[in-house]
């Protein structure tokens, strides 16, 4: 889980940097980031089945596609589109929390949603700082994102171990 979720935030950071800079590599990075969502879904499928893995993959791909919309709108200064993307991003986080808490009783929805909302808030801080050219702020936000994602990965791992102790 730590590797998968670390990849999630690393590829997200690289995408933000490239998209804000207008680098042609941003689309390739976005595609790699989407593949990471498949990797996470496949890991979940190991414990919860192929259908659950596919469902999580789809939810996580929505998460990424909404983030791409959000960065694009923020870079363009389109506040109406930013607000719409942010609303969809939080609704998607709720959908992910609902899915995860339904799969594992050791992942209470409120706890998972809190972790996901922290992730969204920190990623927003990172992207905002990057767009503003605040490189130190962007880097500082990423440090917080990385610490938060490790906490989330550990919580997810602990829930799996608790639900399936005979597999460990």
N, C-alpha and C positions, 0 to 999 in steps of 0.2 A: 504494500500500500504506500509506503514512503516513497519508493521509486516512482510509482505511477503518478502520485499526486505531486511529487517534486517536478516531474516532467510537465505536468499540467501547468504549474506556475512558471516554470522556466520558458516553455514555448509560448505561453501567454505574454510574458514580459518581452520576449524577442519580437513577437507580433506587434505589440504596442509600439516599441521603439521603431520598427521598420515602417509600420503604417503611418505613424506621426511624421516620420522623415520622408514619406513618399517613396520609399525604396521599392523597386520592382520585385524584390524577394519576399515582400509581405504576403503575397498570395500563396507562395510555396510554404512559407512558415505557417499560414493559416491551415493549409491542407495537412501539414504534419501535426498541428495541434488537434485537428479533428481526428486524426488517426489515434492520438493518445486517448481520446474518449472511447474509441473502440477497444483499446487495450484495457481500460478500466472496466468497461462492460464485460469483456471476456474474463477478467479476474473474478468479477461478481458471479458470472455464469458458472464458475467452478463450484460454487456453493449453493446457488439458488436456481440453476438451470438456464438453458439457452434463452428462453422467452424473457426471463428477468434480466439477463445480460443485455439482450436487445433493447428492452424497454429503457434500461439505464443509459445505454449508449445513445439512444434517441434523445432522451432528456438532456444529456450532457452536450450533445451536438447542438441542440437548441440553445443551451447556455452559451456556447462558443459563438454561434451565429448571431445571437443577440448582442454579445460583447463586441463583435465586429461592427454591427450596426451602431452601437453606442459610441465606439471610438471614432467612427466615420462622422457621425453627427456632431460629436464634440469638437472634432478637428475643424469641421465646417462652421461651427458656431451656431448650429441650428438647434435652439433650445427646445422647440416643440418636439423634434425628433429625439433629442436626448431624453426628454421626459417620457416619451412613449417607450423608448428602448429600456429605460430604467424600470418602468412599470412592468414591462414584459419580463425583464431579468429577474425581478423579485417574485413575480408570479411563478416563473420557472423554478426558482429556488424553493418555493413552497411545494411545487410538484415533486421535485427531487426529494425533499424532506419527507413528504407523504409516502413516496415510493419506498425509501430506505427504512422508514419507521415501520412500514407494513411488512417488510421482509424480515426484520430482526427486532424482537422486543427489547433488545439491549441498546437500541438506537431510538430513544424517545424523540418524537417529532420536534418538540420545542428545542431540545438540545441540538439536533441536527440543523434545524432552521437557523438557530442562533449562529452556529459555525458557518453556515453558508452565507448568512447576511454579513458576518464579519469579513468573509472572503470578498464579497461584492463591494463592501465599503472600502476595504484596503485596495482592491484593484482599481476602484474609481479614483482613490487618492493617487495611486501610481500613474494612471493614465492622465489625470488632470495635471499633475506635476510635469509629466513628459511633454504634454501639449504646451504648457507654459514655459518650457525650457528650463525648468527647475530641476536640474540633473541630480543635485543632492537630495532633494525631496523625493524624486522618483526612486532613487537608490534606497533611501531610508524606508519608503513605503514597501519596496520589495523585500527588504530585510524582515519587516513585520509580516508580510504575506507569507514568506517562507516559514517563519516560526509558526504562524497560524495553520498553515497547511500540514505541517508535521503533526501538530496537535490533532487535527482532524483525521489524518491518516492513522494515527495511533488509536484514536477513539473507534474508528471503523474496524481496525484490526482486533482490538480488544473485544468488540461486540461479536465478531465472527468466532473468535476463540471461545468466548463464553457460550455461544449458541451451538458450536460444533466441537466440544472439547475432545471427543474421541479422534478427531482428525489431526490433533496436534500432540 
